[in-house]
Amino acid sequence: MNNNTNFRRFFGAMLTILGTIVILFACVAFLSDGKPVLGLSVTEWEALAPFLVGVVFFSAGISLVRES
């Protein structure tokens, strides 16, 4: 059972970190005024999709860490 708990904490931490990175990318893309960000041209409304995905990853990661 200890192995399962460690895996859940590790996976939760990875999801949380990934979610944070994606949220930060979406924020930078939103504020870039149409200029390329990391080689991608993302409009303000297109930045909404990665933001929502980042929020889902972040909340799922926090939930996994909290439950284990």
Secondary structure, DSSP 8 states (H G I E B T S, - for coil): -HHHHHHHHHHHHHHHHHHHHHHHHHHHHHHTTT--BTTB---TTTTHHHHHHHHHHHHHHHHHHHH-
